């Protein structure tokens, strides 16, 4: 009987046959699994590192196109600066369509798109178009300083 050099160490013919095909893959898979398990165990003994992440809000940035604010008169507002400009020329009727006792679309847009909760609160507290514009302009001045 002729045996392959790699299988010459095995005691009988049945062991040599067992190492062919899928069985060999299984044995290799077990070996790899054991190696991974030992690597995970050795890495779990190391102390965890902490990482500090600082996220700056981009109030002066532009919203993605799918998040532009569409005013009831058809204009699109892309950023906070354009919101201040739109509030300047917006009729009180259009303003009341977006901001009334039931909702404030401007505050929701600022909060949901720009993640500026502070400005959103200031806008929602404003009682009219002029107060809303003042709140937005104050925030822009604060951001620029």
Buried (B, 14 or more C-beta within 10 A) or exposed (E): EEEEEEBEEBEEEEEBEBEEEEEEEEEEEEEEEEEEEEEEEEEEEEEEEEEEEEEEEBBEEEBEEEEBBEBBEEBEBBBBBBBBBBBEEBEEEBBBBBBEEEEBBBBBBBBEBBEBEBBBEBBBEBEEBEBBBBBBBEBBEEBEE
